[in-house]
Structure formats: structure tokens, C-alpha cells
Amino acid sequence: MTNVLVHELPSRAQELMSRLQQLLRSSSGDFAGELLARARMQSRQRPRMVLTGQFSSGKSSLIKALTDGGVDPVIDADIATDAVTEYEWDGAVVLVDTPGVQSGLRSHDELAVGAIGDADFILFVVTVNLFDDASRDYLRRLAHDLRLSGQMIVVITQAGMQTAGEGIREQAVQDALGTSNFNLPIAEVDSVYYLRSLGGGPRAEMLRTRSGIDELRAQINKISEERGQLAQLRQPLHLIRLLCDEAQQLFVADPQSQTALGLLARQRSTISDRRYMIERSFLQAESQFKSACLVDVTAFVDTATSLPADGSRAREVLDASEAGLVEALDRHAEQFADAINRLTEMQFGRLSEQLLEIGTSNRAHQLSPLAGDVALETPGGVPATRSGQAAHDRAAATVDWRKVTEQITKGQKWWGAGDGLKSASGSVGHNIVKDVGHLFGKKFKPWEALKIADRIGKAAKIGGFAIQIGLTGYEVWRGEREARTAQLESERQHAAFVTEIMRHADKIAADARRQLWEIIDTPMDAFLADVQAAQDEILGAELARGTATRELSAIASEADRLLTEST
């Protein structure tokens, strides 16, 4: 079961780093000192998870459940409590509890919004009784006016007390948002069930499953990945994994094994670096895409919500505005696709150069004679033509050096033969760039099926209001209060429309990320599996085994587990 990454990854990385530091201190020499100097966790701003929503909705119990009882907030029954309280979660995450929103207590809303200002995650908490007018308006303010929908989850608490038909609660959230297509992620939980499960017993597993807390954690993980925070949280684990590879050389006596392990560590480092750079470049392209879309979407909604009073003229204005919006959004999508193609070709071109450099280095050439002397028909790969070798040769006698050397040198052909990806037809690197180009090519028209005006009309109908014609003429209203009500309704309508359309941009970006990594991950993982097999070949030699190498393998395996379970 995947845990809350914003909490587990920093704490687990620190534990593994401490074990690695202790192991490196047990060795001596300049290289050990260099690795120890690099084995440091960079200071990072701790993620902030803000819980907000109704009064007495179970926010405090939810905090206790999420932290496995590690944080036990004081539950105050005073409805007028107006404090914002921060809790430390093992020094890795700041959990922020805010006052409940209540009709007539506007100060509570303002305090909560102030706490939300620098939130990384927002849990909007309501009970199974769902929304009143105040919590509905507050939800719309966060999702639409403040445009925080990309980092929000609606958490429905006390779900074990009252069942609901399939889709009923999802529809209630969508009705509260006042949108037709867009909805927030929803988690139905029961903190009491989860806390009872922590006590063990025959019903513990059933209570944990019914609590829904693990599903909420998975949704938090997904938001973390989509917002690029996950990549930052994973970086210390990547560093630990790479340092483990490099440190293997310290605890192997055979010079040939030391050389090979150093080269294999460089191969893994190269793959890891390219993955990180692809993620960072994609985030930049995604941000530019969404920002450009938001400008044109907002301008279109400005037009759609302030049409001229003449009905026929209003239709002409709306049609022209929609056509201009579709053209602009298609242009932004093409620019986004071009950016993905460029970053892929650039990063895999760089990867090809680095792997070529490793495979043709002097250290790689030192292994070639040894690999060439191995008689493959000899049991165990023991050289048939060599005798009287030094102790380090005997230690490495069981290593299939041809297999190891082929792994070190194959990168130069597997990723483009050193002649550039475009001229290396059939190589893995060339195929990746080609597949990405096909996916994000001329047929990349993600806005094509979206009928903007139809979607807005549907949104207006579902939301219970219609596009106002000539709404700026407040003289049609009899009193100041009615005019103000109309203005507020228009502003709410405007914000909801922008969210409705921009959510499609969010989906385009999320789909692009998923499709890009579906192409990239498989060959990269296969290459790393071959690196691991070559490392195991060397470390499996009888005289290479020892306490230090076993501890390094254990640290590396745990880092791999966390990296795997965090995606």
C-alpha cells in the first residue's frame, strides 16, 4: 500500500542517508571522503497541507488518522474558536488546521483563506451531511475565484455512519461547484474506523479498508506528482541510490571489479539525471501552456458574460469570440507539443553523448582484454588461457566479464551510436524520439472535440443560471441590493466558466505527462535492469561478499522500493 509521500519520502530518505553516512565513515581514503561530502540532505521547504471546511466536520480526527496517531489535536467544542493551528508531522510536513466556515462568521473564512495562501495541498472537509450555503460558497471561492482546484481534494468524513448510492456524493460536490463537467477529486473516509484499526485485532484490516484513509493518501500522492512536488521529494532517494552504486568500489578489492562498478554507477547516474531533467523541462513547458491558455480563456469568458442586449448581435459576438479562442488554444497546444518534442530530443541526445563517453573511456578499454580472454564454453566463465594470476584475478574468476563489458559499451549503440539520434535509425533512443514525435505531432489537437460555447451553455444550465444579456446595465434593477446580488452572481458565473474550460487544459497536460512517460519509462527501466544485472554479476563473486556490500545493497533496495511505490 502506497503511503503519503509528502510525509514518508523525506523521513525515509533521511533514515537511509544516515545509514549510508555511517557506512562511508567506516571506510577511508579520498574517494570515501568525497562520497561522504556528497551524502547530505539539502534543506527543503516543508510541504504544507491545509485542512479547511465546515465546523465540526472532523478535521482534527482526520489529522490524527493521517499521522497514525502521531499528532493528536485538542478538539475544542467552542463554535467561536478562530485560531489557525499548525502541527509538525515528524518534522517533514506542516499540517494546518483552520476554523470552520459558518454562516455569519466571515472572519472564519478570511482566516482560513489566509492560511491557505501558501498551501501545497488543501483538504476541503465536509461531513456526510454535505454542503450548506456557506460551505458551498466557500468551496466555489477556493476552486473558482482563487483557482486552487489543482491542489484540492474534497474529503467527506464520517462515511461509515451513513451510506449513499453510487455517484450521489460526487454529484453533490459537482452541484456545489456549479459546474457541468468539472469535478474535484473526492475521498470518503471514516477516521474513527482507521484509528480503531491501529489497535490491531481480527477486524483491523477490515476497518482500515473501510476507513478510506489509504485511498485519500493515494489521491494526495497523485496531486503531488501532477504539481511536480513528487520529483523534488524523490531526488534525495535518487542521490542515495547513486551513492550506493559508487560506494561499491570501496568494498571490493579487485581493481577490475572496482573499474567496472564505477562505470556502471555512471550509467545509472546518467539515466537518473536525464529523467530529472525531462521532468523539470516538462514542468516548465506545462506552466507556459497553462498560463497562455488562461489569458485567452479569461478574455473569452469576459466576452461571454457581458454580451450586447441585441440577441442576434450577441450570438455573432459569441461565435466570433469562440472561434478566436479555439484558434488560440490550438496554437498553445501546438507550442506545448513542440516543447515536448524538443525537450525529448535534447535530453536523449545528451544521454546518447554521455553513454558514448562512458563506453569509449580509457577505463572501459581496460576491461576489454579481460573480457576477450574469457572462454565462454568453460564452466563458470573461467578463463581457459590464463594461469598464475594475482589474487584479484582469482577473486573475480567467477565473473562473466564479457557480459559486464557488453553492458558498459552497449549504451553507445543502444542510444544512438554516437552519431546523433536522427541518423541512428532503429536505436532505442531514435525510436523514443520518433514515438514522442508521432504522439505530439501534427495530429495533436486536444481542443478539437471541445465545443466551448456549448460547454458554457450547459454549465450555465446545470449551475442554475443563464448568461446575462446586458448585465452591466444595473439600472434595470430596482434597488441597490438587487444590483449587488446580480454583480456577485455574474462574478461567480465568470469564475466558474474559467474553471470549467481551464480544467480541460489541466487534463491535456496530465495526459501528455502520462503518455510521455509511458514511452520513456520502459526502455529506461530495461537499461537499468541490465545495469543491475551486471552489478550483481560482480558483487556475486564469492570474495566480493561482505557486511559492507550487503548493507549497501539493502540501502539501495529500500531506495528502489520507495522510488517504485511513489509512482
LINKAGI-V587741 format. One record per backbone hydrogen bond with DSSP energy under -0.5 kcal/mol. NH is the residue of the N-H (numbers start at 1). CO is the residue of the C=O. E is the energy in kcal/mol with one decimal. If there is no record, write none. Layout:
NH;CO;E
NH;CO;E
This chain:
5;3;-0.8
7;4;-1.4
8;4;-2.9
9;5;-1.6
10;5;-0.5
11;7;-1.3
12;8;-3.2
13;9;-2.5
14;10;-1.9
15;11;-1.8
16;12;-2.4
17;13;-2.6
18;14;-2.1
19;15;-1.9
20;16;-2.3
21;17;-2.7
22;18;-2.1
23;19;-1.9
24;20;-2.5
25;21;-2.0
26;22;-0.8
26;23;-0.7
27;24;-1.3
33;29;-1.9
34;30;-2.3
35;31;-2.3
36;32;-2.3
37;33;-2.0
38;34;-1.3
39;35;-1.2
40;38;-2.2
42;40;-0.6
47;92;-0.6
49;94;-2.7
50;48;-0.6
50;121;-2.7
51;96;-3.1
52;50;-0.5
52;123;-2.5
54;125;-1.7
55;101;-0.8
57;54;-1.0
62;58;-2.1
63;59;-2.2
64;60;-2.0
65;61;-2.2
66;62;-2.9
67;63;-1.6
68;65;-1.8
69;64;-3.3
70;67;-2.1
75;73;-0.5
76;74;-0.7
79;77;-0.6
81;78;-1.6
85;83;-0.6
85;97;-2.4
87;95;-3.0
89;93;-2.6
90;88;-0.8
92;89;-2.3
93;89;-1.1
94;47;-2.5
95;87;-2.7
95;93;-0.6
96;49;-2.7
97;85;-3.2
97;95;-0.6
98;51;-1.3
101;53;-2.6
105;102;-2.0
108;105;-1.2
109;105;-0.9
110;106;-2.1
111;107;-2.5
112;108;-2.5
113;109;-2.7
114;110;-2.3
115;111;-1.9
116;112;-1.7
117;113;-0.9
117;114;-0.6
118;115;-0.6
119;116;-2.4
120;48;-2.6
121;48;-1.8
122;151;-2.5
123;50;-2.9
124;122;-0.7
124;153;-2.7
125;52;-3.7
125;123;-0.8
126;155;-2.5
128;157;-0.6
130;127;-2.2
136;132;-2.3
137;133;-2.4
138;134;-2.1
139;135;-2.4
140;136;-2.2
141;137;-2.1
142;138;-2.2
143;139;-2.7
144;140;-2.8
145;140;-1.3
146;141;-2.5
148;142;-2.1
149;143;-0.8
151;148;-1.9
152;149;-1.4
153;122;-2.1
154;185;-2.7
155;124;-2.7
155;153;-0.7
156;154;-0.6
156;187;-3.0
157;126;-2.8
157;155;-0.7
159;189;-2.6
161;158;-1.6
162;158;-0.5
162;159;-0.6
168;165;-1.9
169;165;-0.5
171;167;-2.1
172;168;-1.7
173;169;-2.0
174;170;-2.1
175;171;-2.7
176;172;-2.0
177;173;-1.9
178;174;-1.4
179;174;-1.5
185;152;-0.6
187;154;-2.6
189;156;-2.7
189;187;-0.6
190;211;-2.2
194;190;-1.7
195;191;-2.7
196;192;-2.2
197;193;-1.8
198;194;-1.1
199;196;-1.2
200;197;-1.7
204;201;-1.5
207;203;-2.7
208;204;-2.4
209;205;-2.3
210;206;-2.4
211;207;-1.3
212;208;-0.8
212;209;-0.8
216;212;-1.8
217;213;-2.3
218;214;-2.0
219;215;-1.8
220;216;-2.2
221;217;-2.2
222;218;-1.9
223;219;-2.1
224;220;-2.3
225;221;-2.1
226;222;-2.5
227;223;-2.1
228;225;-1.3
229;224;-1.2
230;224;-2.0
232;228;-0.9
233;229;-2.2
234;230;-2.1
235;231;-0.9
236;232;-0.5
237;234;-0.6
238;234;-2.0
239;235;-2.4
240;236;-2.4
241;237;-2.4
242;238;-2.3
243;239;-2.6
244;240;-2.3
245;241;-1.6
246;242;-2.3
247;243;-2.6
248;244;-0.9
248;245;-0.8
249;246;-1.2
250;247;-1.5
251;247;-0.5
251;248;-1.2
252;249;-1.0
258;254;-2.3
259;255;-2.6
260;256;-2.5
261;257;-2.7
262;258;-2.0
263;259;-1.9
264;260;-2.5
265;261;-2.2
266;262;-1.6
267;263;-1.8
268;264;-2.1
269;265;-2.4
270;266;-2.3
271;267;-2.0
272;268;-2.5
273;269;-2.7
274;270;-2.1
275;271;-2.3
276;272;-2.2
277;273;-2.3
278;274;-2.6
279;275;-2.3
280;276;-2.5
281;277;-2.5
282;278;-2.4
283;279;-2.2
284;280;-1.7
285;281;-2.2
286;282;-2.9
287;283;-2.4
288;284;-2.0
289;285;-2.2
290;286;-2.6
291;287;-2.3
292;288;-2.2
293;289;-2.2
294;290;-2.5
295;291;-1.5
296;292;-1.4
297;293;-2.9
298;294;-2.5
299;295;-1.7
300;296;-2.2
301;297;-2.6
302;298;-2.2
303;299;-1.7
304;300;-2.8
305;301;-1.8
306;303;-1.4
307;468;-0.6
314;310;-2.8
315;311;-2.0
316;312;-1.9
317;313;-2.4
318;314;-2.5
319;315;-2.7
320;316;-2.4
321;317;-2.3
322;318;-2.5
323;319;-2.4
324;320;-2.2
325;321;-2.2
326;322;-2.9
327;323;-2.1
328;324;-2.1
329;325;-3.1
330;326;-2.5
331;327;-1.9
332;328;-2.3
333;329;-2.3
334;330;-2.4
335;331;-2.2
336;332;-2.2
337;333;-2.8
338;334;-2.6
339;335;-2.1
340;336;-2.0
341;337;-2.4
342;338;-2.6
343;339;-2.6
344;340;-2.1
345;341;-2.3
346;342;-2.7
347;343;-2.5
348;344;-2.4
349;345;-1.9
350;346;-2.2
351;347;-2.1
352;348;-2.2
353;349;-2.0
354;350;-2.2
355;351;-2.6
356;352;-2.2
357;353;-2.1
358;354;-2.0
359;355;-2.5
360;356;-1.7
361;358;-1.0
365;361;-1.9
366;362;-1.4
367;363;-0.6
367;364;-1.0
368;364;-0.7
369;365;-0.7
371;367;-2.2
372;368;-2.5
373;369;-1.4
374;371;-1.0
376;374;-0.8
378;375;-1.8
381;378;-2.4
382;379;-1.0
384;373;-0.5
393;390;-0.9
394;390;-1.6
395;391;-2.2
396;392;-1.2
397;394;-1.1
399;396;-1.8
401;399;-1.5
404;400;-1.7
405;401;-2.9
406;402;-2.3
407;403;-1.6
408;404;-1.8
409;405;-2.2
410;406;-1.8
411;407;-0.6
412;409;-1.0
413;410;-1.3
414;410;-3.1
415;411;-1.8
416;413;-1.2
417;412;-0.7
419;416;-1.8
424;421;-1.2
427;424;-2.1
428;414;-1.4
429;414;-1.3
431;427;-2.5
432;428;-2.3
433;429;-2.2
434;430;-2.4
435;431;-2.8
436;432;-2.6
437;433;-2.2
438;434;-2.3
439;435;-2.1
440;436;-2.9
441;438;-0.9
444;441;-1.9
445;443;-1.6
448;445;-1.5
450;447;-1.7
451;449;-0.7
452;450;-1.0
455;451;-2.6
456;452;-2.4
457;453;-2.6
458;454;-2.4
459;455;-2.6
460;456;-2.6
461;457;-2.0
462;458;-3.0
463;459;-2.5
464;461;-1.0
465;460;-2.5
470;307;-1.9
470;468;-0.6
471;468;-0.5
473;470;-1.7
474;472;-1.9
476;473;-1.8
477;474;-1.8
483;479;-1.9
484;480;-2.5
485;481;-2.4
486;482;-2.2
487;483;-2.2
488;484;-2.5
489;485;-2.3
490;486;-2.3
491;487;-2.3
492;488;-2.4
493;489;-2.6
494;490;-2.5
495;491;-2.3
496;492;-2.3
497;493;-2.2
498;494;-2.0
499;495;-2.2
500;496;-2.5
501;497;-2.1
502;498;-2.9
503;499;-2.1
504;501;-1.2
505;501;-0.9
506;502;-2.0
507;503;-2.0
508;504;-2.3
509;505;-2.2
510;506;-2.5
511;507;-2.9
512;508;-2.3
513;509;-2.3
514;510;-2.4
515;511;-2.7
516;512;-2.4
517;513;-2.3
518;514;-1.8
519;515;-1.3
520;516;-1.9
521;517;-2.8
522;518;-0.5
523;519;-0.6
524;520;-1.7
525;521;-3.2
526;522;-2.1
527;523;-2.2
528;524;-2.4
529;525;-2.1
530;526;-1.7
531;527;-2.0
532;528;-2.6
533;529;-2.2
534;530;-2.1
535;531;-2.3
536;532;-2.8
537;533;-1.9
538;534;-1.6
539;535;-3.0
540;536;-1.7
541;538;-1.5
544;541;-1.8
545;541;-0.7
545;542;-1.0
550;546;-2.1
551;547;-2.3
552;548;-2.5
553;549;-2.3
554;550;-2.1
555;551;-2.5
556;552;-2.7
557;553;-2.5
558;554;-2.1
559;555;-2.3
560;556;-2.5
561;557;-2.3
562;558;-2.3
563;559;-2.4
564;560;-2.6
565;561;-2.8
566;562;-0.9
567;564;-1.2
